[in-house]
Amino acid sequence: MGDFSHSCQHPQYDPQSTELHAECRTYGFFGTYQPTTLLLDQYIGNINGRLMFVSYRFSATCKNCRLGGEGNILQCYCETENGDWISTELALDERIENNDGHLKFK
């Protein structure tokens, strides 16, 4: 499990670039927070209307995406194989982690 939200703050999602932005804590006793980004389109896809980590380029068939929960849930409307649009969400903490102040896909 990634659990980036436990050591990162102020998560934001940019729908134009599909980047997740956050300030993540570095290692060490006096770890500081530094800005970092991760391009979600490289790791998340749309499989018949569902956001999943097993593919990529979700932005091609999803719209109105935003962060929900405490900034650790990606919520979108995604197109199904038959052309319907359905609401879907994905817990980003499942596969995104903070690695010494940098967002990483796990």
trRosetta pair geometry for C-beta under 8 A, 3 or more apart (Angstrom, degrees):
i j d omega theta_ij theta_ji phi_ij phi_ji
1 93 6.6 15 179 145 96 86
1 94 6.2 -70 -133 -138 75 40
1 106 7.9 67 145 83 11 149
2 92 7.5 -72 74 143 139 62
2 93 5.5 -162 72 -173 92 44
2 94 6.3 37 16 95 102 20
2 95 5.2 37 -27 129 129 9
2 96 4.5 121 145 68 162 29
2 97 3.7 -131 -154 -57 80 74
2 104 7.9 -164 -138 81 113 73
2 105 7.9 -53 -97 -143 141 34
2 106 4.8 178 -85 17 94 130
3 6 4.7 -1 164 5 103 120
3 7 7.7 65 127 5 90 92
3 93 5.0 41 -93 -163 38 103
3 97 6.4 28 53 -114 62 79
3 98 7.9 -69 101 13 68 90
4 7 6.9 -89 -165 53 42 80
4 8 5.1 0 161 6 85 132
4 22 7.1 122 152 59 119 166
4 24 7.0 -57 -165 -109 95 123
4 72 7.2 169 69 -119 87 105
4 92 6.9 -51 40 126 119 103
4 93 6.2 -145 29 -110 71 66
4 96 4.7 -42 -12 119 134 90
4 97 5.3 -175 -67 -135 83 18
4 98 4.8 122 -134 -37 74 81
4 103 6.0 35 -135 -123 148 85
5 8 6.1 -71 -113 54 29 94
5 11 6.9 -48 -108 -30 87 141
5 70 6.1 103 -172 96 139 109
5 71 6.4 153 -120 83 113 89
5 72 3.9 -48 -55 -74 145 132
5 92 7.5 106 -40 82 108 102
5 93 5.4 -60 10 -82 109 113
6 93 7.9 82 -18 -132 89 122
6 98 7.8 -131 65 14 74 125
7 24 6.2 54 117 -158 86 81
7 25 4.5 -97 177 37 95 113
7 98 4.5 -125 81 50 113 155
8 11 6.4 71 120 -66 115 95
8 22 4.1 32 171 152 127 138
8 23 6.4 152 -162 78 74 42
8 24 4.1 -32 -100 -96 95 79
8 25 7.0 -137 -79 1 46 75
8 33 7.9 121 -136 -139 52 104
8 36 7.8 -90 -125 51 124 115
8 98 5.3 179 -47 -76 102 129
8 103 7.2 38 -91 -80 156 94
9 22 6.8 140 64 -171 29 91
9 23 5.1 -27 64 67 83 98
9 24 7.9 168 17 -84 61 37
9 33 6.4 -31 34 -133 111 148
10 21 7.9 -42 120 118 89 89
10 22 6.2 150 80 -142 66 60
10 23 5.3 37 46 13 112 104
10 71 7.8 177 166 -127 13 169
11 20 6.5 -19 -160 -172 100 95
11 21 7.0 146 -155 82 47 53
11 22 4.5 -15 -96 -90 69 106
11 67 5.9 179 117 -150 110 166
11 71 3.4 138 58 165 119 127
11 72 6.9 115 26 -65 167 57
12 20 7.6 153 79 -159 44 49
12 21 4.6 -16 62 62 94 104
12 22 7.3 170 19 -72 65 57
12 67 7.0 -134 -138 5 25 142
12 71 7.6 -38 -58 -142 35 118
13 18 7.9 -19 -171 -152 91 39
13 19 7.5 168 -152 87 49 46
13 20 5.8 -22 -101 -103 73 64
13 21 7.6 -172 -79 20 24 78
13 40 7.7 -7 -136 -7 102 146
13 65 6.6 -104 142 127 143 98
13 66 6.1 165 61 -146 133 38
13 67 4.7 157 -12 -35 119 99
13 74 7.0 126 -100 -116 152 88
14 17 4.7 14 107 42 123 97
14 18 7.0 -64 85 -7 76 9
14 19 4.7 10 43 53 115 88
14 21 6.6 62 -21 -15 104 112
15 18 7.0 23 -150 -79 31 53
15 59 7.9 147 -170 -126 67 112
15 65 5.5 153 -111 62 101 94
15 66 7.5 -35 -63 -75 115 61
17 39 7.1 -89 151 -118 91 88
18 39 6.0 61 95 -164 94 69
18 40 4.8 -119 161 55 95 90
18 41 4.0 76 97 -33 159 103
18 58 7.7 143 -136 62 138 91
18 59 5.0 -101 -70 -55 132 136
18 65 7.9 27 -116 79 79 153
19 37 4.7 -6 -175 -170 120 118
19 38 6.8 145 -155 70 69 35
19 39 5.6 -39 -96 -95 74 57
19 40 7.0 169 -112 -1 19 85
20 37 6.6 152 77 -156 50 60
20 38 4.8 -12 54 58 103 90
20 40 5.5 87 -25 -49 102 108
20 67 7.9 103 -125 -78 93 123
20 92 7.1 138 -110 -151 158 154
20 96 7.2 -7 77 -153 163 162
20 103 6.3 -163 93 -178 111 167
21 35 7.0 -13 -168 -163 95 95
21 36 7.6 160 -150 85 52 42
21 37 5.1 -21 -97 -99 68 87
22 35 7.7 165 93 -144 32 53
22 36 6.1 -22 68 63 75 86
22 37 7.9 147 21 -90 62 43
22 71 7.7 125 -99 148 112 132
22 103 6.3 106 42 -61 113 124
23 33 4.2 47 155 165 107 116
23 34 6.5 171 -154 77 74 15
23 35 5.6 -40 -97 -85 74 53
23 36 7.4 127 -116 15 27 79
24 33 6.5 156 74 -146 16 74
24 34 6.5 -35 60 58 68 69
24 36 5.2 -26 16 23 116 132
24 98 4.3 -175 -161 -133 128 116
24 101 4.9 151 95 -146 96 39
24 102 6.6 -143 69 -24 144 12
24 103 6.3 173 -36 -54 148 71
25 31 4.5 64 175 134 95 128
25 32 7.2 178 -141 96 62 18
25 33 5.5 -40 -84 -88 58 70
25 98 6.6 52 49 158 72 151
25 101 6.5 -105 112 -87 20 72
26 31 4.5 -168 73 -151 63 88
26 32 5.6 10 24 51 113 63
26 33 7.6 -162 -6 -87 78 21
26 34 6.2 47 -45 0 106 113
26 100 5.4 27 -146 -174 70 64
26 101 3.9 -9 -81 -47 77 120
27 31 5.8 -138 127 -96 5 118
27 100 4.8 -39 -11 -112 103 85
27 101 7.7 -101 -6 -20 64 89
28 31 4.8 145 61 -68 77 73
31 101 7.7 -166 -167 -63 103 100
32 101 7.8 19 81 -99 69 130
33 101 7.5 161 -149 -126 33 96
34 101 4.5 36 42 -171 114 125
36 101 6.3 158 -46 152 133 64
36 102 5.0 179 -134 -127 144 46
36 103 4.8 160 125 -3 120 88
37 103 6.7 -82 136 38 10 130
38 43 7.9 -16 159 11 111 135
38 96 6.5 165 79 -139 167 122
38 103 3.9 -104 -35 113 120 127
38 104 7.3 -158 -100 -73 131 16
38 105 6.8 144 -165 -45 132 85
39 42 4.9 67 100 -5 102 111
39 43 7.9 131 98 1 66 92
40 43 6.2 -83 -160 50 46 94
40 44 5.2 -10 167 17 90 123
40 58 7.4 -45 130 38 100 120
40 74 6.9 142 -161 -96 156 154
40 92 8.0 -64 -115 -117 121 117
41 44 6.9 -69 -108 52 24 84
41 56 6.3 69 158 -178 57 84
41 57 5.6 41 -174 -100 94 40
41 58 6.4 -137 -119 35 65 74
41 59 5.1 -37 -102 -1 117 116
42 56 5.6 -21 -166 -138 25 123
42 105 7.6 -125 97 -31 104 154
43 53 6.1 -17 159 -145 88 78
43 56 6.3 21 -44 -103 9 88
43 95 7.1 -168 163 116 133 133
43 105 4.8 -159 -99 -116 152 147
44 51 5.8 -2 -177 -169 115 96
44 52 7.0 152 -155 77 67 30
44 53 6.1 -43 -101 -98 65 49
44 55 7.3 19 164 77 26 70
44 56 6.8 74 56 -121 29 45
44 58 4.7 -32 116 -16 92 133
44 74 7.0 -11 -145 74 170 163
44 90 6.5 164 -137 73 128 168
45 51 7.6 155 82 -150 33 50
45 52 5.8 -29 66 66 80 82
45 53 7.9 93 21 -156 79 6
45 54 6.6 -75 41 78 118 57
45 55 2.3 -49 24 93 158 107
45 56 5.1 -14 -66 7 98 16
45 57 6.2 24 -112 52 83 61
45 58 5.3 -178 -137 -66 21 79
46 49 6.8 29 -176 -78 99 12
46 50 7.0 139 -157 64 57 35
46 51 6.4 -33 -98 -91 63 51
46 52 7.6 125 -116 20 16 83
46 55 7.2 -86 33 84 33 138
46 58 4.7 116 -37 -133 86 75
46 60 7.6 -136 21 65 123 79
46 61 4.6 -129 59 79 154 113
46 62 5.4 178 -72 -46 133 104
46 78 4.5 -172 -134 -162 124 131
46 79 6.9 60 152 51 150 70
47 50 5.3 -33 69 64 81 92
47 52 4.8 -5 9 16 119 135
47 54 6.9 15 -43 66 141 109
47 55 6.0 148 -56 -2 96 140
48 80 5.3 29 -174 -146 64 75
48 81 5.1 -27 -116 -22 88 100
49 78 4.9 151 -145 95 44 99
49 79 6.5 -108 -88 112 74 20
49 80 3.8 -14 -45 -80 120 81
49 81 7.7 -90 -20 -7 93 63
49 84 7.0 -5 -88 87 139 90
49 85 7.7 164 -123 -148 104 29
49 86 4.5 43 -172 43 129 117
49 88 6.1 160 154 -46 68 135
50 78 6.9 -147 -27 72 13 146
50 88 5.2 -176 -124 -139 45 145
51 58 5.9 30 -122 -129 86 148
51 62 7.1 42 -81 -92 97 155
51 74 6.2 -151 171 95 167 113
51 76 6.2 109 -58 36 125 118
51 78 6.4 174 -53 -37 75 150
51 88 5.0 158 -3 125 89 120
51 89 6.7 -46 36 173 130 9
51 90 3.9 -101 107 -37 124 123
52 55 6.0 62 81 18 98 96
52 90 7.1 -166 -79 -105 25 130
53 90 7.4 146 -45 -167 81 135
53 94 7.0 -131 -33 99 144 120
53 95 5.1 106 -119 -5 153 162
55 58 7.5 114 95 -64 103 79
57 60 4.9 15 157 -4 102 117
58 61 6.9 -88 -167 55 46 78
58 62 4.9 1 159 8 89 133
58 65 7.9 95 119 -81 118 148
58 76 7.0 141 154 36 123 171
58 78 7.0 -59 -167 -109 97 124
59 62 6.2 -72 -110 54 27 92
59 65 7.6 -79 -104 -1 77 146
61 78 5.9 56 120 -160 87 82
61 79 4.5 -100 -178 40 97 109
62 65 5.9 57 132 -59 115 114
62 76 4.1 17 -180 161 124 143
62 77 6.6 151 -160 79 70 43
62 78 4.1 -29 -99 -96 91 83
62 79 7.2 -136 -76 4 45 74
62 88 7.8 -89 -123 54 121 115
63 76 6.8 127 58 -169 27 93
63 77 5.3 -30 66 68 79 98
63 78 7.8 160 17 -86 60 40
63 85 7.5 -30 39 -143 110 133
64 76 6.5 138 78 -148 65 58
64 77 5.0 33 50 14 113 107
65 74 6.3 -4 -166 -175 108 92
65 75 6.8 159 -148 85 57 47
65 76 4.0 -14 -94 -93 86 98
66 74 7.9 162 85 -151 27 53
66 75 5.7 -22 64 63 74 96
66 76 7.8 151 16 -78 54 58
67 71 4.8 23 156 -137 139 53
67 72 7.5 62 -164 -11 106 17
67 73 6.6 117 -166 67 61 56
67 74 6.5 -40 -102 -96 59 52
67 75 7.3 117 -142 16 11 88
68 73 4.3 -49 71 83 86 113
68 74 7.7 142 20 -114 85 5
68 75 4.4 49 -14 -19 125 129
68 89 6.5 -53 42 -129 134 133
69 72 5.3 -65 92 54 131 75
69 73 3.8 100 0 3 120 117
69 91 7.9 45 -13 -117 163 77
70 73 8.0 85 32 0 51 92
72 91 6.6 19 136 -160 93 68
72 92 5.1 -136 -171 53 62 100
72 93 4.9 21 -180 -37 129 102
73 89 5.3 9 175 -178 106 121
73 90 7.1 157 -159 74 61 38
73 91 5.8 -31 -104 -101 77 54
73 92 6.7 -153 -88 0 21 89
74 89 6.4 163 84 -154 50 64
74 90 4.8 -10 56 56 101 93
74 92 5.7 93 -20 -55 97 105
75 87 7.2 -4 -171 -169 94 91
75 88 7.5 170 -149 90 54 42
75 89 4.5 -18 -99 -100 72 99
76 87 7.7 168 93 -148 36 50
76 88 5.9 -19 67 64 79 86
76 89 7.4 151 19 -89 62 49
77 85 4.8 32 165 171 109 109
77 86 6.8 172 -152 83 69 20
77 87 5.7 -38 -97 -90 72 55
77 88 7.5 125 -117 17 25 78
78 85 7.0 164 79 -149 20 67
78 86 6.5 -31 61 62 71 72
78 88 5.2 -28 18 25 116 130
79 83 6.5 -25 -164 -139 104 32
79 84 7.2 148 -151 79 57 36
79 85 5.7 -36 -91 -94 59 70
80 83 6.8 -39 69 32 77 19
80 84 4.6 5 31 57 119 86
80 85 7.5 -153 -1 -79 81 22
80 86 6.1 48 -42 1 110 113
90 94 7.6 -92 172 25 83 127
91 94 4.9 92 94 -25 97 104
92 95 7.3 -88 -169 52 46 73
92 96 4.8 -17 166 24 89 130
93 96 6.7 -74 -101 55 24 83
95 105 5.9 10 145 -158 99 73
95 106 5.2 -156 -165 57 58 80
96 103 6.0 -6 -175 -167 108 96
96 104 7.1 155 -155 78 60 39
96 105 6.1 -36 -100 -101 68 53
96 106 6.9 -177 -91 7 15 91
97 103 7.6 149 79 -152 36 49
97 104 5.4 -28 66 65 84 91
97 106 4.9 58 -6 -41 117 126
98 101 7.0 34 -175 -70 97 14
98 102 7.2 134 -158 63 56 35
98 103 6.6 -35 -99 -92 58 51
98 104 7.6 127 -123 19 11 88
99 102 5.2 -36 69 66 83 90
99 103 7.9 96 21 -150 81 5
99 104 4.4 17 2 0 124 137
